[in-house]
Amino acid sequence: MPPGSLKGLQLVVPDIRAARNELVESGVDVSEVRVVGENPRPQQDPLDNVGFVFFSDPDGNGWAVQQISARG
């Protein structure tokens, strides 16, 4: 498989803001936090399930990081 051919790889973290900060501090060119979709449990953290950041690794593979702090 050629480098950079993987797109849509996904990681799940409990705190998207903290994960983004860590990526930025490590020198990763990462997107701002984006809300994708509608939160099924808006009474909880408004970014749960719908908060994402996106970046590409050095080989060009595309990654998404999603916040899920609790499963209901």
Backbone as JSON, one array per atom type, in Angstrom:
{
  "sequence": "MPPGSLKGLQLVVPDIRAARNELVESGVDVSEVRVVGENPRPQQDPLDNVGFVFFSDPDGNGWAVQQISARG",
  "N": [[0.85, -1.16, 0.0], [0.68, 2.17, -0.9], [2.4, 4.99, 0.65], [0.4, 7.34, 2.44], [-2.07, 6.56, 1.5], [-4.1, 5.83, 3.16], [-7.13, 6.95, 4.45], [-9.38, 8.53, 6.69], [-8.78, 7.3, 9.1], [-9.33, 6.75, 12.56], [-9.3, 8.04, 15.87], [-10.35, 7.9, 19.27], [-10.98, 10.03, 21.96], [-11.23, 11.23, 25.39], [-11.28, 13.98, 25.8], [-11.38, 16.41, 23.59], [-10.28, 18.95, 23.27], [-8.0, 18.94, 24.91], [-6.59, 16.89, 23.64], [-6.16, 18.06, 21.12], [-4.55, 20.25, 21.9], [-2.28, 18.86, 22.79], [-1.42, 17.66, 20.41], [-0.82, 19.98, 18.89], [1.24, 21.07, 20.48], [3.12, 19.14, 19.97], [3.86, 19.71, 17.45], [2.18, 19.07, 15.34], [0.25, 19.73, 12.46], [-2.8, 20.51, 12.89], [-6.37, 20.6, 12.61], [-8.73, 23.15, 13.73], [-11.02, 22.6, 16.48], [-13.89, 20.98, 15.42], [-17.43, 20.81, 15.05], [-19.3, 18.09, 14.2], [-22.21, 17.04, 12.99], [-25.09, 16.33, 15.06], [-25.41, 16.53, 18.53], [-26.38, 13.74, 20.35], [-26.87, 13.73, 23.05], [-27.26, 16.44, 24.34], [-27.28, 17.6, 26.88], [-25.06, 16.8, 28.21], [-21.48, 17.23, 27.92], [-21.1, 19.51, 25.33], [-19.46, 18.84, 23.19], [-19.22, 16.12, 23.17], [-19.31, 13.18, 21.32], [-19.61, 14.63, 18.93], [-17.49, 16.37, 18.58], [-14.57, 16.99, 16.8], [-11.18, 16.77, 15.54], [-8.85, 17.11, 12.84], [-6.1, 15.71, 11.02], [-3.1, 15.1, 9.1], [-0.73, 12.46, 8.93], [2.93, 12.13, 8.81], [3.28, 10.54, 6.52], [1.13, 11.18, 4.99], [-1.31, 10.05, 5.49], [-4.76, 10.28, 6.41], [-6.24, 11.43, 9.39], [-8.8, 11.35, 11.9], [-9.87, 12.66, 14.98], [-11.97, 12.0, 17.59], [-14.15, 13.16, 20.15], [-15.34, 11.27, 22.77], [-16.53, 10.95, 25.79], [-18.03, 9.43, 27.47], [-19.99, 6.5, 27.38], [-23.33, 5.78, 26.71]],
  "CA": [[0.0, 0.0, 0.0], [1.55, 3.35, -0.95], [2.25, 5.95, 1.75], [-0.63, 8.36, 2.28], [-3.29, 6.05, 0.88], [-5.14, 5.58, 4.16], [-7.91, 8.12, 4.82], [-10.48, 8.2, 7.6], [-8.37, 6.62, 10.33], [-9.99, 7.47, 13.65], [-8.97, 7.84, 17.28], [-11.36, 8.43, 20.19], [-10.38, 10.56, 23.18], [-12.26, 11.77, 26.29], [-11.24, 15.45, 25.83], [-10.85, 16.79, 22.29], [-9.46, 20.15, 23.4], [-6.7, 18.51, 25.46], [-5.91, 16.12, 22.6], [-5.69, 19.03, 20.13], [-3.42, 20.98, 22.47], [-1.12, 17.97, 22.8], [-0.96, 17.54, 19.03], [-0.2, 21.26, 18.53], [2.52, 21.15, 21.2], [4.04, 18.18, 19.34], [4.18, 20.2, 16.12], [1.28, 18.54, 14.32], [-0.64, 20.69, 11.81], [-4.11, 19.93, 13.18], [-7.47, 21.55, 12.45], [-9.44, 23.61, 14.92], [-12.1, 21.68, 16.86], [-15.1, 21.14, 14.59], [-18.62, 20.05, 15.45], [-19.82, 17.36, 13.06], [-23.47, 16.4, 13.34], [-25.89, 16.81, 16.18], [-25.13, 15.77, 19.75], [-27.56, 13.0, 20.82], [-27.04, 14.0, 24.49], [-26.77, 17.81, 24.5], [-27.18, 18.0, 28.28], [-23.69, 16.51, 28.63], [-20.52, 18.09, 27.23], [-21.6, 19.74, 23.97], [-18.57, 18.26, 22.18], [-19.26, 14.66, 23.19], [-19.77, 12.48, 20.12], [-19.63, 15.47, 17.74], [-16.28, 17.18, 18.5], [-13.52, 16.34, 16.01], [-10.07, 17.46, 14.89], [-8.35, 16.34, 11.7], [-4.72, 15.96, 10.65], [-2.43, 14.07, 8.29], [0.56, 12.06, 9.48], [4.02, 12.44, 7.87], [3.14, 9.8, 5.25], [-0.02, 11.71, 4.27], [-2.56, 9.38, 5.86], [-5.69, 11.21, 7.05], [-6.73, 11.02, 10.7], [-9.83, 12.09, 12.62], [-9.89, 12.4, 16.41], [-13.33, 12.3, 18.07], [-14.37, 13.13, 21.61], [-16.4, 10.49, 23.41], [-16.07, 10.82, 27.17], [-18.84, 8.42, 28.18], [-20.94, 5.75, 26.55], [-24.61, 5.65, 27.41]],
  "C": [[0.9, 1.24, 0.0], [1.33, 4.29, 0.24], [1.18, 6.98, 1.42], [-1.94, 7.86, 1.7], [-4.41, 5.76, 1.88], [-5.82, 6.89, 4.55], [-9.0, 7.67, 5.78], [-10.08, 7.37, 8.8], [-8.9, 7.42, 11.51], [-9.48, 7.05, 15.01], [-10.1, 8.45, 18.09], [-10.67, 8.82, 21.48], [-11.48, 11.12, 24.08], [-12.32, 13.29, 26.3], [-10.58, 15.94, 24.54], [-9.97, 18.03, 22.38], [-8.06, 19.81, 23.92], [-5.92, 17.74, 24.4], [-5.36, 17.06, 21.53], [-4.48, 19.79, 20.65], [-2.15, 20.13, 22.46], [-0.55, 17.8, 21.39], [-0.24, 18.82, 18.58], [1.17, 21.39, 19.19], [3.57, 20.2, 20.62], [4.39, 18.58, 17.9], [3.3, 19.69, 15.0], [0.4, 19.68, 13.77], [-2.05, 20.1, 11.88], [-5.18, 21.01, 13.05], [-7.94, 22.09, 13.8], [-10.48, 22.54, 15.27], [-13.32, 22.0, 16.0], [-16.22, 20.3, 15.18], [-19.19, 19.43, 14.18], [-21.08, 16.62, 13.5], [-24.14, 17.05, 14.53], [-25.66, 15.92, 17.39], [-26.4, 15.07, 20.24], [-27.85, 13.22, 22.31], [-26.55, 15.42, 24.8], [-26.65, 18.28, 25.94], [-25.8, 17.69, 28.86], [-22.76, 17.49, 27.93], [-20.96, 18.27, 25.78], [-20.7, 19.19, 22.86], [-18.58, 16.74, 22.17], [-19.94, 14.13, 21.93], [-19.64, 13.31, 18.84], [-18.39, 16.36, 17.59], [-15.16, 16.4, 17.83], [-12.38, 17.31, 15.73], [-9.52, 16.52, 13.82], [-6.89, 16.71, 11.42], [-4.22, 14.84, 9.74], [-1.1, 13.74, 8.95], [1.66, 12.33, 8.45], [3.95, 11.69, 6.54], [1.97, 10.3, 4.42], [-1.32, 10.98, 4.54], [-3.45, 10.35, 6.63], [-6.28, 10.64, 8.32], [-7.84, 11.94, 11.19], [-9.74, 11.69, 14.09], [-11.24, 12.89, 16.92], [-13.39, 12.25, 19.57], [-15.57, 12.26, 21.95], [-15.93, 10.25, 24.83], [-16.85, 9.78, 27.96], [-19.75, 7.74, 27.17], [-22.21, 5.55, 27.35], [-25.32, 4.37, 27.09]]
}
